[in-house]
Amino acid sequence: MYSDKILPWSVHVFTASGLLAGFLAILAINRSDWRAAMAWLLVALVVDGIDGTLARIFKVSEKLPNIKGKMIDTVVDFTNYAVVPAYFIYMAGVVSPAVDLPIAFLILLVSAIYYGKEGMVSHDYYFIGFPVMWNVVVFYLVFVFPDPSIPVGTLKIVNALVIVILAVLHFVPVKFAYPSRATRMKLLTIAATFSILLVMPLVVWLYPSVPVWLRILAIVNLAYFGVLAFFDTSRSWKSEAA
């Protein structure tokens, strides 16, 4: 009777283990070890990417109806996609010291409100508004975009503007693809997702001496999701206006 609950419980523990990765990321941030911090956030990202599939395979919701895996997942995601990245940005000097605390507060506030928004994910599996993925924002702002030819002060201003724009986009009805449940251009979107999941650890491993081709590949993957969001949103707005 109890043996058939071992695997479902293991899935819940696996989901919750994302918090351990997030905590280890915080410890790395405190040491100014940006590579290790990002590596732990990537571990958490992988856990989040596969725990739902495991939950469906082992019928977790049926066998453990009193334990809400969705709530566990929400707690872990908010920690690793908002709280830890906000702390990362604050500690890593991504923006000017004059605005680092307000920027961190902005990320936390808009993320919490976004999680409370009805229809965060549409019926056709799109995130409505920029999803709470500040871990990915940290990856690009810290490991991909910095260019020695750009003055540090200018870079920090640009970073702050990017963060503010993305914070506003939480509440703009733009449709961002849900990578694991894409309904349009599914194969290409999954391929782009796998590509970036391979590129990210390579970039972090090689940082700060990241080859130009690898940076370009990371930017191409980002551009794909940006262009896809533009066209999917345009199609949606046109169909609603018709």
TIFITOR-89987 format. One line per 3 residues: their letters; for each residue x, y, z of C-alpha. Coordinates in pm, whole numbers. Example, Ala and Ser with C-alpha at 12.3 -4.5 7.8 and 13.67 -1.06 7.14 Angstrom:
! TIFITOR-89987
AS) 1230/-450/780 ~ 1367/-106/714
***
This chain:
! TIFITOR-89987
MYS) 0/0/0 ~ 279/237/90 ~ 527/115/-172
DKI) 330/274/-457 ~ 373/613/-288 ~ 754/603/-276
LPW) 803/729/-631 ~ 540/1007/-604 ~ 701/1125/-280
SVH) 1040/1112/-451 ~ 908/1344/-724 ~ 793/1597/-463
VFT) 1132/1580/-291 ~ 1299/1624/-629 ~ 1089/1934/-699
ASG) 1168/2076/-355 ~ 1539/2010/-409 ~ 1537/2310/-641
LLA) 1537/2519/-323 ~ 1864/2356/-218 ~ 2020/2458/-549
GFL) 1889/2811/-495 ~ 2037/2823/-145 ~ 2374/2708/-278
AIL) 2350/2984/-539 ~ 2303/3238/-257 ~ 2613/3106/-80
AIN) 2810/3138/-405 ~ 2683/3495/-455 ~ 2805/3581/-105
RSD) 3152/3463/-215 ~ 3124/3668/-538 ~ 3156/3338/-725
WRA) 2925/3432/-1011 ~ 3001/3120/-1215 ~ 2908/2884/-931
AMA) 2597/3087/-850 ~ 2476/3071/-1210 ~ 2563/2701/-1228
WLL) 2337/2630/-929 ~ 2058/2835/-1088 ~ 2098/2622/-1401
VAL) 2068/2307/-1189 ~ 1743/2448/-1048 ~ 1626/2525/-1402
VVD) 1685/2163/-1508 ~ 1498/2034/-1203 ~ 1205/2259/-1286
GID) 1215/2149/-1648 ~ 1170/1779/-1580 ~ 978/1751/-1252
GTL) 642/1808/-1420 ~ 706/1525/-1665 ~ 802/1295/-1379
ARI) 488/1396/-1190 ~ 270/1299/-1486 ~ 456/971/-1545
FKV) 419/859/-1184 ~ 65/1001/-1144 ~ 168/1201/-841
SEK) -155/1401/-810 ~ -360/1078/-802 ~ -145/891/-554
LPN) -78/1186/-322 ~ -389/1402/-354 ~ -325/1584/-25
IKG) 15/1715/-133 ~ -6/1995/-389 ~ 296/1966/-613
KMI) 189/2281/-796 ~ 229/2483/-477 ~ 571/2330/-405
DTV) 672/2416/-761 ~ 548/2774/-721 ~ 750/2828/-402
VDF) 1064/2689/-564 ~ 1015/2885/-886 ~ 957/3216/-711
TNY) 1272/3164/-506 ~ 1495/3066/-795 ~ 1344/3283/-1068
AVV) 1291/3603/-866 ~ 1446/3614/-517 ~ 1789/3468/-594
PAY) 1829/3657/-927 ~ 1730/3985/-757 ~ 2000/3922/-496
FIY) 2244/3825/-773 ~ 2180/4154/-955 ~ 2213/4350/-631
MAG) 2543/4189/-532 ~ 2711/4155/-873 ~ 2708/4522/-963
VVS) 2490/4467/-1267 ~ 2346/4817/-1222 ~ 2473/5135/-1059
PAV) 2495/5134/-676 ~ 2258/5430/-683 ~ 1975/5210/-808
DLP) 2076/4855/-717 ~ 1837/4826/-421 ~ 1538/4984/-605
IAF) 1602/4752/-901 ~ 1612/4446/-673 ~ 1291/4561/-503
LIL) 1127/4617/-843 ~ 1205/4261/-953 ~ 1064/4115/-630
LVS) 746/4325/-631 ~ 649/4276/-995 ~ 730/3904/-976
AIY) 505/3854/-672 ~ 221/4045/-836 ~ 267/3854/-1162
YGK) 233/3524/-976 ~ -99/3644/-841 ~ -233/3741/-1183
EGM) -523/3541/-1327 ~ -444/3386/-1663 ~ -68/3388/-1618
VSH) -64/3095/-1862 ~ -320/3097/-2144 ~ -536/2802/-2250
DYY) -309/2749/-2551 ~ 1/2741/-2329 ~ 156/3084/-2361
FIG) 285/3301/-2080 ~ 85/3623/-2092 ~ 335/3897/-2021
FPV) 705/3848/-1965 ~ 732/3540/-1743 ~ 918/3546/-1413
MWN) 1252/3426/-1550 ~ 1495/3671/-1399 ~ 1751/3390/-1375
VVV) 1774/3397/-1755 ~ 1799/3777/-1745 ~ 2094/3744/-1505
FYL) 2256/3496/-1742 ~ 2244/3737/-2035 ~ 2329/4055/-1844
VFV) 2625/3902/-1659 ~ 2763/3631/-1888 ~ 2666/3716/-2247
FPD) 2613/4086/-2314 ~ 2904/4258/-2133 ~ 3155/4391/-2387
PSI) 3494/4536/-2283 ~ 3451/4806/-2548 ~ 3144/4945/-2370
PVG) 3214/5176/-2072 ~ 3104/5014/-1745 ~ 2886/5311/-1652
TLK) 2700/5294/-1983 ~ 2654/4919/-1949 ~ 2501/4956/-1602
IVN) 2255/5219/-1729 ~ 2153/4991/-2016 ~ 2113/4697/-1776
ALV) 1886/4902/-1550 ~ 1673/5010/-1847 ~ 1643/4649/-1968
IVI) 1527/4536/-1623 ~ 1269/4816/-1599 ~ 1133/4738/-1947
LAV) 1103/4367/-1865 ~ 932/4451/-1536 ~ 671/4653/-1727
LHF) 631/4369/-1978 ~ 508/4144/-1695 ~ 176/4327/-1733
VPV) 160/4378/-2110 ~ -44/4108/-2291 ~ 248/3978/-2493
KFA) 243/3604/-2561 ~ 567/3428/-2474 ~ 603/3064/-2573
YPS) 587/2804/-2297 ~ 887/2601/-2422 ~ 787/2256/-2294
RAT) 424/2295/-2405 ~ 455/2495/-2726 ~ 155/2457/-2955
RMK) 289/2644/-3259 ~ 627/2583/-3424 ~ 662/2317/-3157
LLT) 965/2130/-3294 ~ 1163/2447/-3364 ~ 1078/2587/-3022
IAA) 1183/2265/-2848 ~ 1504/2262/-3054 ~ 1577/2623/-2952
TFS) 1508/2532/-2589 ~ 1748/2237/-2596 ~ 2004/2454/-2773
ILL) 2000/2723/-2506 ~ 2009/2458/-2231 ~ 2334/2335/-2387
VMP) 2473/2682/-2451 ~ 2411/2822/-2102 ~ 2634/2579/-1906
LVV) 2906/2613/-2172 ~ 2900/2992/-2142 ~ 2913/2973/-1762
WLY) 3193/2716/-1769 ~ 3408/2926/-2006 ~ 3330/3263/-1844
PSV) 3492/3515/-1859 ~ 3668/3390/-2174 ~ 3352/3307/-2367
PVW) 3414/3262/-2743 ~ 3235/3508/-2968 ~ 3056/3228/-3157
LRI) 2909/3098/-2832 ~ 2784/3443/-2734 ~ 2629/3480/-3080
LAI) 2457/3142/-3046 ~ 2313/3247/-2709 ~ 2186/3572/-2861
VNL) 2035/3390/-3161 ~ 1838/3166/-2925 ~ 1716/3470/-2734
AYF) 1623/3643/-3060 ~ 1421/3340/-3168 ~ 1195/3359/-2863
GVL) 1169/3737/-2897 ~ 1066/3719/-3264 ~ 827/3433/-3188
AFF) 665/3641/-2913 ~ 624/3933/-3154 ~ 452/3727/-3423
DTS) 238/3522/-3183 ~ 121/3839/-3010 ~ 49/4010/-3342
RSW) -159/3713/-3458 ~ -349/3710/-3130 ~ -426/4084/-3140
KSE) -537/4065/-3505 ~ -772/3773/-3434 ~ -923/3958/-3138
AA) -974/4272/-3348 ~ -1139/4078/-3632
***
